[in-house]
Amino acid sequence: MANSDADLIIIGAGPAGLTAAQYGARANLSVLVLEQLAPGGQVLLIDKLENYPGITSGKTGFEFSEDLHNQAKDFGAEFLNEQVQTLSKERDVFTITLGNGQTRSAGAVILATGAKHKTLDIPGEKEFYGRGVSYCATCDGPFFKNKKIFVVGGGDAACDEAQFLSHLTNQVILIHRRDRFRAQKALADRTLRNPNIQVRFNTVMREIKGTGGKVSSVVLESLLPAPGAEGPVEENTDGVFIFTGMSPLTSLVSGSNSSLKVEIDETGYIITDQHMASSVPGLFAVGDVRATPFRQVVTAAGDGAIAAHSAAAYIDQLKGEAY
């Protein structure tokens, strides 16, 4: 550790990574945050952050991210905008290779690389993200009280989120491309019995349209059309919620090119203990990249604080062993 560039390197600067940076720097660690894009991650796309404790003024995701970023810098964390190519460990030192070919090393690493939503890849989906298209019912559902909502998906997440939305409106239409749900039977049955949810199987969404900068309609197509009803149809709506799965960004520690084979669950998320520690000593995982029952900005921030505290204890142990 004596020749490392930092005590702690954090990969990713979403809410989890930024909180970890703040807590790590406050613990008097030398902290380096690596982020290939702008600090904030997916939070930058939130129009109004209304469900974070203590924020009642509808602060934008950009403003919230900027506050976290500035806090971490004020406490002494350093930031570098670079893509991370590889992550390896030899003895007690982690080495990170950057996109520019340079390397950085540290005694502990916190992975805050997040996850990306699986998308439909249809016209209008990207254009109206945050303006009627959402991937989080808990975050955005309250904006659609008593409105007409389409939900896309057929797994546990789609059924769970449709149930949540059904408490806000009685106009939830859940479409799934197959003839039955992939969700657990009890959850699927509960969804089918819900009077506020209309289920349409064998149906796909082909396009999302908008007027005035917001979603106004969707183009649907039945995969088993009734005679004489072939072809896509357009239907008005106020919002589209897409729950076709998530892909955790774990290639640094689980891909074929990774020398670090971290334990992951059956869906690809990193398994951690309550201290955010992975199966590799000194490597911690936080936020959307780790296996957790609930993914929100507030839980990501909590993960980051715990991981930084755990990393500080781990580094103290390393330094003690070196004396």
C-alpha positions, 0 to 999 in steps of 0.5 A, a space after each residue: 500500500 505504501 506506493 499506491 496512488 490513493 487509500 481508496 478508489 471509487 469507480 462510479 459517481 452516482 449517489 452511492 459513489 459520491 456519498 462514499 467519496 464524501 464519507 471516505 474523505 471525511 474519514 481522512 482517507 485519500 480518495 480518488 473517484 473515477 467516472 467516465 461521464 458526469 457525476 450523478 449517474 442516472 440521477 441526472 435524468 430525474 426531473 424532480 427528486 421528490 422522495 429523498 428525505 429532507 428534500 421538499 422543494 422538488 430539486 432536480 437530479 442535476 442539482 442534487 448530483 452537483 451538491 453531492 459532488 461539491 460536498 465530496 470535493 470540499 472534504 478532499 475527494 479527487 475526481 478523474 474523468 476516465 473510463 476504467 478498462 481493467 481492475 486487478 489485485 496483487 497482494 494488498 494492492 488493487 490496480 486499475 487500468 484507465 482508458 488512456 492507458 495509465 494506471 491507478 492503485 489503491 488499498 481498497 476499491 468501491 464499485 459503484 458502477 450501477 446497472 442499466 435498464 433493459 430498453 425496448 429500443 423503439 422510437 420515442 423511448 429515448 426521446 421521452 425518457 423523463 417526460 412520460 417514459 419511466 423505469 421506476 414506479 416508486 420514483 415517478 408514479 406519483 406524477 401520474 395519479 388518476 392518469 392512464 398508464 401503460 406498463 411493459 413487462 411480464 416478470 416480478 418487477 413488472 407485476 410489482 410495479 403495476 401493483 404499486 401504480 394501481 394504488 395511484 390510478 385505476 387505469 393501468 394497462 399491463 402488456 406482455 409479449 407472451 401468453 402468460 407472465 414470467 412472474 411468480 404465480 402468486 404475484 401473477 395471480 394477484 396482478 390478474 385479479 386487480 380491478 385497476 389493472 387491465 392485462 393484455 397478453 401477446 401484445 408489443 409496443 412499437 412506438 411511443 409518441 408525444 405532443 408538447 414534449 410529453 408522452 401522448 400515445 403509444 403504438 401497439 400491435 397484437 401478436 395474435 390479432 383477431 380476424 380483420 384487426 391486423 396491424 398496429 393501433 395507436 392508443 392515447 396514454 399519459 405515461 409508459 413504465 418499462 420493466 423488462 429487466 436490469 443489467 448490472 455493470 459488473 464486467 470489471 469483476 465478473 467478465 471473461 477478461 477479469 482476473 477478479 472473480 467476485 461472487 455474483 447472484 443468479 441475476 448477475 448482481 454482486 453479492 455483499 455482506 451488511 458491510 458492503 464487502 464482496 467476496 474479494 477482501 478490500 473490494 466493496 460494492 454499492 448501489 444498483 450493482 449489488 444484490 439488494 431488495 430495493 434500489 432507490 437514491 436513498 438506499 444507494 447513498 446509505 450503501 455508499 456511507 457504509 462501504 466507506 466506513 468499512 473501507 476505512 476499517 479495512 485500510 486501517 487493518 492493512 496499515 496496522 499489519 504493515 507496521 
